[in-house]
Amino acid sequence: MKLFDSHAHLEDEQFEEDREELIQKIQQEGIEKFISAGYSLKSSQRAIELAQRYDFIYATAGISPNDIPQTEEELWKILDEIKKIAEQNSKVVAIGEIGLDYHWNTENKELQKKAFEEQIKIANQLDLPIVIHTREAVMDTLEILKRSEVRRRGVFHCCPLNRELVKEGLKLGFYISFCGPVTFKNAKNANEMIQMVPKDRMLIETDSPYLSPEPVRGRRNDPRNIKYIAQKVADVKGLSIEEVANVTYQNTKKVFHLKDERRE
């Protein structure tokens, strides 16, 4: 059984003390590939460095809505750097994570929107998909996606369990990625959302070191826990875990264009 964790943060400081040892364990447990996702300039650079050291690790580069600077001038400077490092490194498979977050930040909504729109343009210029973060900003996120040309589409990472977002996201041609919260005992709409997403449009991820799934909730998360999310999806859809592992593996390769020799 081959598993592909489509979104993790192995560049995170929580892995400083045991990152290399953990990467060996991840491989030993059948995690064939994973993507280390950038969310700031520094984390994007670290994710790329990690991907360059290991054939089975890929990276994304982008500025999340929770990491944009305070001024527009600073934002443009950082986005120039993001474009540069993404363009120069073949292991970068997407621009992300990018998007809107009104849970943590409400005072800079307009700057968040500008950052999101500009990074969509960067993705188009580099012929890359996007990885979308959205929290408590569903309508604005969808509005931007509907009026923007997103050439390579992409994925809603750790997709909120929101019917409208899933329905409209699928209509727009995006993939939906499930992570730890779908396994939580108090998760609302989890089973319904899993059923809404066709097999050929779903991904799985850990978003580690955050959002550990049941039965390891409360501990530091890592890509080895992707099996619990695969099992949850399998249970809801009436599939075997091997089938979920295979279809999400192929879907992840497809959305990030890993068959392209320039990428893989």
C-alpha positions as CSV (number, residue, x, y, z in Angstrom):
1,M,0.0,0.0,0.0
2,K,1.5,3.3,-1.1
3,L,0.4,6.5,0.6
4,F,1.0,10.1,-0.4
5,D,0.6,12.9,2.2
6,S,-0.3,15.8,0.1
7,H,0.3,18.5,2.7
8,A,2.7,18.5,5.6
9,H,5.1,20.9,7.2
10,L,8.2,18.9,7.9
11,E,10.2,22.2,7.6
12,D,8.4,23.3,10.8
13,E,10.5,24.0,13.9
14,Q,8.7,21.3,15.9
15,F,10.7,18.8,13.9
16,E,14.1,20.4,14.5
17,E,15.4,17.7,16.9
18,D,14.4,14.6,15.0
19,R,13.6,15.5,11.4
20,E,16.1,13.2,9.7
21,E,15.3,10.2,11.9
22,L,11.6,10.8,11.4
23,I,12.0,11.0,7.6
24,Q,13.5,7.5,7.6
25,K,10.6,6.2,9.7
26,I,8.1,7.8,7.4
27,Q,9.6,5.9,4.4
28,Q,9.7,2.6,6.4
29,E,5.9,2.9,7.1
30,G,4.9,3.1,3.4
31,I,4.6,6.8,3.0
32,E,6.0,6.9,-0.6
33,K,5.8,10.6,-1.1
34,F,4.9,13.8,0.8
35,I,4.8,17.5,0.1
36,S,6.3,19.9,2.6
37,A,4.2,23.0,2.2
38,G,5.5,26.6,2.5
39,Y,3.4,29.3,4.2
40,S,5.9,32.1,4.5
41,L,9.1,33.0,2.6
42,K,11.3,31.3,5.3
43,S,9.2,28.2,5.5
44,S,9.0,28.0,1.7
45,Q,12.8,28.2,1.5
46,R,13.2,25.5,4.1
47,A,10.6,23.2,2.4
48,I,12.6,23.5,-0.9
49,E,15.9,22.7,0.9
50,L,14.3,19.6,2.3
51,A,12.8,18.5,-1.0
52,Q,16.2,19.0,-2.7
53,R,17.7,16.5,-0.2
54,Y,15.2,13.7,-0.7
55,D,13.8,12.4,-4.0
56,F,10.4,11.5,-2.5
57,I,9.7,14.9,-1.0
58,Y,8.3,17.9,-2.9
59,A,7.6,21.5,-1.8
60,T,5.2,24.3,-2.3
61,A,6.1,28.0,-2.0
62,G,3.7,30.7,-1.0
63,I,2.6,33.2,1.7
64,S,-0.5,32.2,3.7
65,P,-3.0,34.8,4.8
66,N,-1.7,34.4,8.3
67,D,1.8,35.3,7.3
68,I,1.5,38.3,5.0
69,P,3.4,41.5,6.1
70,Q,1.8,44.6,7.4
71,T,2.3,46.8,4.3
72,E,1.6,46.4,0.6
73,E,5.2,47.4,-0.2
74,E,6.6,44.6,1.9
75,L,4.1,42.2,0.4
76,W,5.3,42.9,-3.2
77,K,8.9,42.4,-2.2
78,I,8.2,39.0,-0.6
79,L,6.1,37.9,-3.5
80,D,8.9,38.7,-5.9
81,E,11.1,36.4,-3.8
82,I,8.4,33.6,-3.8
83,K,8.2,33.8,-7.6
84,K,11.9,33.7,-7.9
85,I,12.5,30.6,-5.7
86,A,9.5,28.8,-7.2
87,E,10.8,29.4,-10.7
88,Q,14.3,28.3,-9.9
89,N,13.5,25.0,-8.2
90,S,12.0,22.1,-10.0
91,K,10.8,20.4,-6.8
92,V,8.3,23.2,-6.2
93,V,5.0,21.7,-7.4
94,A,2.5,24.4,-6.5
95,I,2.1,28.0,-5.2
96,G,0.7,27.7,-1.7
97,E,-0.5,27.7,0.8
98,I,-2.4,30.8,-0.2
99,G,-5.9,32.2,0.5
100,L,-7.9,33.9,3.1
101,D,-8.3,33.6,6.8
102,Y,-10.8,35.7,8.7
103,H,-10.6,33.6,11.9
104,W,-7.2,34.9,13.0
105,N,-7.1,38.1,10.9
106,T,-9.9,40.5,10.2
107,E,-8.1,43.9,10.1
108,N,-6.3,43.2,6.8
109,K,-8.9,41.6,4.6
110,E,-8.1,43.7,1.6
111,L,-4.4,43.0,1.8
112,Q,-5.1,39.3,2.2
113,K,-7.2,39.4,-1.0
114,K,-4.4,41.2,-2.9
115,A,-1.9,38.6,-1.8
116,F,-4.2,35.8,-2.8
117,E,-4.9,37.3,-6.3
118,E,-1.3,38.1,-6.9
119,Q,-0.2,34.6,-6.0
120,I,-2.8,33.1,-8.4
121,K,-1.1,35.3,-11.1
122,I,2.3,33.9,-10.1
123,A,1.0,30.4,-10.3
124,N,-0.4,31.1,-13.8
125,Q,2.9,32.6,-14.9
126,L,4.8,29.5,-13.7
127,D,2.2,27.0,-15.0
128,L,1.7,25.7,-11.4
129,P,-1.5,24.7,-9.5
130,I,-2.4,26.5,-6.2
131,V,-2.9,25.2,-2.7
132,I,-5.7,27.1,-1.0
133,H,-6.1,27.8,2.7
134,T,-9.5,29.2,3.6
135,R,-11.0,29.7,7.1
136,E,-14.2,31.6,7.9
137,A,-13.8,33.3,4.5
138,V,-15.7,30.9,2.2
139,M,-17.7,33.4,0.1
140,D,-14.8,35.8,-0.5
141,T,-12.5,32.8,-1.4
142,L,-15.0,31.5,-3.9
143,E,-15.7,35.0,-5.4
144,I,-11.9,35.5,-6.1
145,L,-11.6,32.0,-7.6
146,K,-14.7,32.6,-9.8
147,R,-13.4,35.9,-11.2
148,S,-9.8,34.8,-11.6
149,E,-8.3,32.6,-14.2
150,V,-6.6,29.7,-12.4
151,R,-5.0,27.8,-15.2
152,R,-3.8,24.7,-13.4
153,R,-6.5,24.7,-10.7
154,G,-5.3,23.0,-7.5
155,V,-6.6,21.9,-4.2
156,F,-8.5,23.1,-1.1
157,H,-6.1,21.9,1.6
158,C,-7.5,20.7,4.9
159,C,-10.9,21.7,3.3
160,P,-13.4,23.2,5.8
161,L,-16.4,20.9,6.2
162,N,-18.7,23.4,4.4
163,R,-21.2,22.2,1.9
164,E,-21.1,25.4,-0.3
165,L,-17.3,25.4,-0.4
166,V,-17.1,21.7,-1.4
167,K,-19.9,22.0,-3.9
168,E,-18.6,25.2,-5.6
169,G,-15.0,24.1,-5.3
170,L,-15.7,20.9,-7.2
171,K,-17.7,22.9,-9.9
172,L,-14.6,25.1,-10.4
173,G,-12.5,22.0,-11.0
174,F,-10.5,21.9,-7.7
175,Y,-9.6,18.9,-5.7
176,I,-10.6,18.5,-2.0
177,S,-8.1,17.4,0.6
178,F,-9.2,15.8,3.9
179,C,-7.1,15.8,7.0
180,G,-7.3,15.1,10.8
181,P,-10.6,16.9,11.7
182,V,-12.7,14.4,9.6
183,T,-11.7,11.7,12.2
184,F,-12.7,13.8,15.2
185,K,-15.7,12.4,17.2
186,N,-17.3,15.9,17.3
187,A,-16.7,16.7,13.6
188,K,-19.8,18.1,12.0
189,N,-20.6,17.2,8.4
190,A,-17.5,15.1,8.0
191,N,-19.3,12.0,6.6
192,E,-21.5,14.1,4.3
193,M,-18.5,16.0,2.9
194,I,-16.5,12.8,2.3
195,Q,-19.5,11.4,0.4
196,M,-19.9,14.6,-1.6
197,V,-16.4,14.3,-3.1
198,P,-15.9,11.9,-6.0
199,K,-13.1,9.4,-5.8
200,D,-11.2,11.1,-8.6
201,R,-11.2,14.5,-6.9
202,M,-10.1,13.7,-3.3
203,L,-6.7,13.9,-1.6
204,I,-5.6,13.2,1.9
205,E,-3.1,15.0,4.1
206,T,-1.9,15.3,7.7
207,D,-1.1,19.1,7.8
208,S,1.5,17.9,10.3
209,P,2.6,18.9,12.9
210,Y,-0.9,20.2,13.4
211,L,-4.4,18.6,13.6
212,S,-3.4,15.1,14.6
213,P,-6.2,12.6,13.8
214,E,-7.9,10.2,16.1
215,P,-6.5,8.0,17.8
216,V,-3.4,10.2,18.2
217,R,-5.2,13.5,18.7
218,G,-3.3,15.8,21.1
219,R,0.2,14.6,20.0
220,R,2.5,16.1,17.5
221,N,1.3,15.0,14.1
222,D,3.5,13.6,11.3
223,P,3.0,11.9,7.9
224,R,2.9,8.4,9.3
225,N,-0.6,9.3,10.6
226,I,-2.0,9.6,7.1
227,K,-3.3,6.1,7.4
228,Y,-5.9,7.1,9.9
229,I,-7.4,9.7,7.5
230,A,-7.3,7.1,4.7
231,Q,-9.1,4.7,6.9
232,K,-11.8,7.2,7.8
233,V,-12.4,8.0,4.1
234,A,-12.5,4.3,3.3
235,D,-15.1,3.6,6.1
236,V,-17.4,6.4,4.9
237,K,-17.2,5.5,1.2
238,G,-17.3,1.7,1.7
239,L,-13.9,1.2,0.2
240,S,-10.8,-0.6,1.3
241,I,-8.0,1.4,2.8
242,E,-5.8,0.1,-0.1
243,E,-8.2,1.5,-2.6
244,V,-8.3,4.9,-0.9
245,A,-4.5,4.9,-0.7
246,N,-4.2,4.1,-4.4
247,V,-6.7,6.6,-5.7
248,T,-5.5,9.5,-3.6
249,Y,-1.9,8.7,-4.5
250,Q,-2.8,8.9,-8.2
251,N,-4.9,12.0,-7.7
252,T,-2.1,13.8,-5.9
253,K,0.3,13.0,-8.7
254,K,-2.3,14.3,-11.2
255,V,-3.1,17.6,-9.5
256,F,0.6,18.4,-9.0
257,H,1.5,17.2,-12.4
258,L,4.2,14.9,-11.1
259,K,4.3,12.9,-14.4
260,D,5.8,15.9,-16.0
261,E,9.5,15.2,-16.2
262,R,10.2,18.8,-15.3
263,R,8.5,18.1,-11.9
264,E,9.5,14.6,-11.1
